[in-house]
Amino acid sequence: MKYIIIGTAGHVDHGKTALIKALTGTDTDRLKEEKLRGISIDLGFASLPLADDIVAGVVDVPGHERFLKNMLAGTGGIDMAMLVVAADEGVMPQTREHLAMLHLYGISQGVVVLNKIDKVDAEWLDLVAEDVQNLLTGTFLAGAPLCRVSAVTGEGLAELRAVLRQVAERLPGRDNDAPFRLWIDRAFTVKGYGVVVTGSVLSGTAKTGDSLTLYPAGIMVRVRGLEWHGQKVEQIHAGQRAAINLAGVDLGAVGRGMCLSSPRHGQVSDVWDVKVTWHSEVENGARIRLHLGTGESIGRIYFFRDAPKDYARLVLESPVGAGAGDRGILRLYSPQHLLGGVIVVAPSLSKRQLGQARLARAEALGGDVAKLVYAVLADSGLPLEAGELARQAGYLSEKTLDRALAALVAGGRIVQQGAYYLTAEQFATLREKCHSLLASYHAAQPDRPGMAREVLRQQLGLDEKAFNHLVEHWQAAGFIVAGGAEVALPHHAARHRDWKQDLAAKVDQALSACGPISIDTAMLAAKLNLPPAKAEAAMELLQREGLLVRIGGDLVLYYKVVQQALDALRRHFASQPTITVAQLRDLLQTSRKVALPLMEYFDLQKYTIRDGDVRRPGAKLHK
């Protein structure tokens, strides 16, 4: 089954609502004020079966210029347009403006309807038809079917239905495999059910029980129930008009302009880089209205010094949720005339100019998916997981993304590291930067085993998971040596290993017989004949390797002295149930200044257990 959305357009009182009622039997004017005034003020909706396997949802938009904001809220998610022109009035201001907005929204298919033909004679009708055809020249509706109908008498309605079916058959179906997404155009409560929202499903599917996210608020909600044109259903599909009963949110937190999406797929920002198709000029820094999805946002527009004027940055007064490739309309804040259409590129994460990578990303939108995925990676400058790639590339389905990634990896354009992907250029740049950082560190700190992993990660600008994948790969390739908490280049690691072995031998010779006396840097320098800087590095290394043991405070003992003290304890406990600090002092022939912190160290390590003023054997003593 194919589901599509048809959106009406046209001047006020040209009979859009009456035409929809004649086609569907549904009166889309639902507000009391609409009934009284005889014009549409807000959006209306109806279902129109076109064939056994095609059902259209029809969005009726208001034609009066004062309600243009509502018209734009209903136009963003449509698949085809139905431009309605009254035969007795012909082309009017909102006819032109609505046509321009449909073009700027990127709508490519549609039908033109000359309505109210019962009010004019044939000669006048031909003149109006010619005028309409002239208006359509150079637009997406040039050459589109033009149907002459009367919503009052029913003349021409059968032909119009047939034409709508023919156009609908040519339309590609929306992607049910992509993440779910719906712009909310109404939110209300139903007694006994709670919050209900309505909108057009742009992509994906949702079923009862699913968890979804409301953007830009980031509120997690659960689908309690679903309706499609008044019918209760278990699942809704891309291209359908739907009502969703939500659990987990209050009505005050939901409204028109919000986006309901699969979790972790929305991007939220108040600063967006966009590609613009201009309708009229505007000054840098001008206050604007952005109509995106079903919402309106206020902000300012700024141009780049390093890019053509058809690229701009929008700085909004409040965050909006959007996706790459989303289309919107720009109007001047006041007076509210049309400025142009925008395609969302990405949130701006810095004050930088646009740059070639972001420009390439913008140019890739709407084209080859593999090209877009590569451009997103190149622009991000960082390794990205597949889920993040799909999010940044604009609600891609897992299947579509996997095909693009496989092609890029096979072609050598991108590299996969665990769950992460990066361009081949990024991979080479990171490797080169890693080598440069480590080489500089080794030159400045020749006696240290290597740079701390965390410091290297931060300097490379990577998250922990991506960094660990790269380190694992580089180590397997022999590019680095990653031992414990440090990372080093292989030649430095080998040199340091030799120095460490030589140092250990010298220390053993110099300190084995020194007894329970505290070792400090000065003593180490004297015993090993080292300059102070080397002695400090040696002191740190020996403690890290466990050859020197920091007992507490400034007390540092050679590890063999600690082992000898433990042996003395074991011999003592073989014949005595307890030991005091004084007894340990005498056993080791040392001072209380050494014996007390050593005993406390043994307590901490569970070799002994304190019991008042005495110690008893601990759990680890005989292990």
Secondary structure in CASP SS format (residue, H / E / C, confidence):
PFRMAT SS
TARGET T0000
AUTHOR 0000-0000-0000
METHOD secondary structure of the structure
MODEL  1
M C 1.00
K E 1.00
Y E 1.00
I E 1.00
I E 1.00
I E 1.00
G E 1.00
T E 1.00
A E 1.00
G C 1.00
H C 1.00
V C 1.00
D C 1.00
H C 1.00
G C 1.00
K H 1.00
T H 1.00
A H 1.00
L H 1.00
I H 1.00
K H 1.00
A H 1.00
L H 1.00
T H 1.00
G C 1.00
T C 1.00
D C 1.00
T C 1.00
D C 1.00
R C 1.00
L C 1.00
K H 1.00
E H 1.00
E H 1.00
K H 1.00
L H 1.00
R H 1.00
G C 1.00
I C 1.00
S C 1.00
I C 1.00
D C 1.00
L C 1.00
G E 1.00
F E 1.00
A E 1.00
S E 1.00
L E 1.00
P E 1.00
L E 1.00
A E 1.00
D C 1.00
D C 1.00
I E 1.00
V E 1.00
A E 1.00
G E 1.00
V E 1.00
V E 1.00
D E 1.00
V C 1.00
P C 1.00
G C 1.00
H C 1.00
E H 1.00
R H 1.00
F H 1.00
L H 1.00
K H 1.00
N H 1.00
M H 1.00
L H 1.00
A H 1.00
G H 1.00
T H 1.00
G C 1.00
G C 1.00
I C 1.00
D C 1.00
M E 1.00
A E 1.00
M E 1.00
L E 1.00
V E 1.00
V E 1.00
A E 1.00
A C 1.00
D C 1.00
E C 1.00
G C 1.00
V C 1.00
M C 1.00
P H 1.00
Q H 1.00
T H 1.00
R H 1.00
E H 1.00
H H 1.00
L H 1.00
A H 1.00
M H 1.00
L H 1.00
H H 1.00
L H 1.00
Y C 1.00
G C 1.00
I C 1.00
S C 1.00
Q C 1.00
G E 1.00
V E 1.00
V E 1.00
V E 1.00
L E 1.00
N E 1.00
K C 1.00
I H 1.00
D H 1.00
K H 1.00
V C 1.00
D C 1.00
A H 1.00
E H 1.00
W H 1.00
L H 1.00
D H 1.00
L H 1.00
V H 1.00
A H 1.00
E H 1.00
D H 1.00
V H 1.00
Q H 1.00
N H 1.00
L H 1.00
L H 1.00
T C 1.00
G C 1.00
T C 1.00
F C 1.00
L C 1.00
A C 1.00
G C 1.00
A C 1.00
P C 1.00
L E 1.00
C E 1.00
R E 1.00
V C 1.00
S C 1.00
A C 1.00
V C 1.00
T C 1.00
G C 1.00
E C 1.00
G C 1.00
L H 1.00
A H 1.00
E H 1.00
L H 1.00
R H 1.00
A H 1.00
V H 1.00
L H 1.00
R H 1.00
Q H 1.00
V H 1.00
A H 1.00
E H 1.00
R H 1.00
L C 1.00
P C 1.00
G C 1.00
R C 1.00
D C 1.00
N C 1.00
D C 1.00
A C 1.00
P C 1.00
F C 1.00
R E 1.00
L E 1.00
W E 1.00
I E 1.00
D E 1.00
R E 1.00
A E 1.00
F E 1.00
T E 1.00
V E 1.00
K C 1.00
G C 1.00
Y C 1.00
G E 1.00
V E 1.00
V E 1.00
V E 1.00
T E 1.00
G E 1.00
S E 1.00
V E 1.00
L E 1.00
S E 1.00
G C 1.00
T C 1.00
A E 1.00
K E 1.00
T C 1.00
G C 1.00
D C 1.00
S E 1.00
L E 1.00
T E 1.00
L E 1.00
Y E 1.00
P C 1.00
A C 1.00
G C 1.00
I E 1.00
M E 1.00
V E 1.00
R E 1.00
V E 1.00
R E 1.00
G E 1.00
L E 1.00
E E 1.00
W E 1.00
H C 1.00
G C 1.00
Q E 1.00
K E 1.00
V E 1.00
E C 1.00
Q E 1.00
I E 1.00
H C 1.00
A C 1.00
G C 1.00
Q C 1.00
R E 1.00
A E 1.00
A E 1.00
I E 1.00
N E 1.00
L E 1.00
A E 1.00
G C 1.00
V C 1.00
D C 1.00
L H 1.00
G H 1.00
A H 1.00
V C 1.00
G C 1.00
R C 1.00
G C 1.00
M C 1.00
C E 1.00
L E 1.00
S E 1.00
S C 1.00
P C 1.00
R C 1.00
H C 1.00
G C 1.00
Q E 1.00
V E 1.00
S E 1.00
D E 1.00
V E 1.00
W E 1.00
D E 1.00
V E 1.00
K E 1.00
V E 1.00
T E 1.00
W E 1.00
H C 1.00
S C 1.00
E C 1.00
V C 1.00
E C 1.00
N C 1.00
G C 1.00
A C 1.00
R E 1.00
I E 1.00
R E 1.00
L E 1.00
H E 1.00
L E 1.00
G C 1.00
T C 1.00
G E 1.00
E E 1.00
S E 1.00
I E 1.00
G E 1.00
R E 1.00
I E 1.00
Y E 1.00
F E 1.00
F C 1.00
R C 1.00
D C 1.00
A C 1.00
P C 1.00
K C 1.00
D C 1.00
Y E 1.00
A E 1.00
R E 1.00
L E 1.00
V E 1.00
L E 1.00
E E 1.00
S E 1.00
P E 1.00
V E 1.00
G E 1.00
A E 1.00
G C 1.00
A C 1.00
G C 1.00
D C 1.00
R E 1.00
G E 1.00
I E 1.00
L E 1.00
R E 1.00
L E 1.00
Y C 1.00
S C 1.00
P C 1.00
Q C 1.00
H C 1.00
L E 1.00
L E 1.00
G E 1.00
G E 1.00
V E 1.00
I E 1.00
V E 1.00
V E 1.00
A E 1.00
P E 1.00
S C 1.00
L C 1.00
S C 1.00
K C 1.00
R C 1.00
Q C 1.00
L C 1.00
G H 1.00
Q H 1.00
A H 1.00
R H 1.00
L H 1.00
A H 1.00
R H 1.00
A H 1.00
E H 1.00
A H 1.00
L C 1.00
G C 1.00
G C 1.00
D C 1.00
V H 1.00
A H 1.00
K H 1.00
L H 1.00
V H 1.00
Y H 1.00
A H 1.00
V H 1.00
L H 1.00
A H 1.00
D H 1.00
S H 1.00
G C 1.00
L C 1.00
P C 1.00
L E 1.00
E E 1.00
A H 1.00
G H 1.00
E H 1.00
L H 1.00
A H 1.00
R H 1.00
Q H 1.00
A H 1.00
G C 1.00
Y C 1.00
L C 1.00
S C 1.00
E H 1.00
K H 1.00
T H 1.00
L H 1.00
D H 1.00
R H 1.00
A H 1.00
L H 1.00
A H 1.00
A H 1.00
L H 1.00
V H 1.00
A H 1.00
G C 1.00
G C 1.00
R C 1.00
I E 1.00
V E 1.00
Q E 1.00
Q E 1.00
G C 1.00
A C 1.00
Y E 1.00
Y E 1.00
L E 1.00
T E 1.00
A H 1.00
E H 1.00
Q H 1.00
F H 1.00
A H 1.00
T H 1.00
L H 1.00
R H 1.00
E H 1.00
K H 1.00
C H 1.00
H H 1.00
S H 1.00
L H 1.00
L H 1.00
A H 1.00
S H 1.00
Y H 1.00
H H 1.00
A H 1.00
A H 1.00
Q C 1.00
P C 1.00
D C 1.00
R C 1.00
P C 1.00
G C 1.00
M E 1.00
A E 1.00
R H 1.00
E H 1.00
V H 1.00
L H 1.00
R H 1.00
Q H 1.00
Q H 1.00
L H 1.00
G C 1.00
L C 1.00
D C 1.00
E H 1.00
K H 1.00
A H 1.00
F H 1.00
N H 1.00
H H 1.00
L H 1.00
V H 1.00
E H 1.00
H H 1.00
W H 1.00
Q H 1.00
A H 1.00
A C 1.00
G C 1.00
F C 1.00
I C 1.00
V E 1.00
A E 1.00
G E 1.00
G C 1.00
A C 1.00
E E 1.00
V E 1.00
A E 1.00
L C 1.00
P H 1.00
H H 1.00
H H 1.00
A H 1.00
A H 1.00
R H 1.00
H H 1.00
R H 1.00
D H 1.00
W H 1.00
K H 1.00
Q H 1.00
D H 1.00
L H 1.00
A H 1.00
A H 1.00
K H 1.00
V H 1.00
D H 1.00
Q H 1.00
A H 1.00
L H 1.00
S C 1.00
A C 1.00
C C 1.00
G C 1.00
P C 1.00
I C 1.00
S C 1.00
I C 1.00
D C 1.00
T H 1.00
A H 1.00
M H 1.00
L H 1.00
A H 1.00
A H 1.00
K H 1.00
L H 1.00
N C 1.00
L C 1.00
P C 1.00
P H 1.00
A H 1.00
K H 1.00
A H 1.00
E H 1.00
A H 1.00
A H 1.00
M H 1.00
E H 1.00
L H 1.00
L H 1.00
Q H 1.00
R H 1.00
E C 1.00
G C 1.00
L C 1.00
L E 1.00
V E 1.00
R E 1.00
I E 1.00
G E 1.00
G C 1.00
D C 1.00
L E 1.00
V E 1.00
L E 1.00
Y E 1.00
Y H 1.00
K H 1.00
V H 1.00
V H 1.00
Q H 1.00
Q H 1.00
A H 1.00
L H 1.00
D H 1.00
A H 1.00
L H 1.00
R H 1.00
R H 1.00
H H 1.00
F H 1.00
A C 1.00
S C 1.00
Q C 1.00
P C 1.00
T C 1.00
I E 1.00
T C 1.00
V H 1.00
A H 1.00
Q H 1.00
L H 1.00
R H 1.00
D H 1.00
L H 1.00
L H 1.00
Q C 1.00
T C 1.00
S C 1.00
R H 1.00
K H 1.00
V H 1.00
A H 1.00
L H 1.00
P H 1.00
L H 1.00
M H 1.00
E H 1.00
Y H 1.00
F H 1.00
D H 1.00
L H 1.00
Q C 1.00
K C 1.00
Y C 1.00
T E 1.00
I E 1.00
R E 1.00
D E 1.00
G C 1.00
D C 1.00
V E 1.00
R E 1.00
R E 1.00
P E 1.00
G C 1.00
A C 1.00
K C 1.00
L C 1.00
H C 1.00
K C 1.00
END
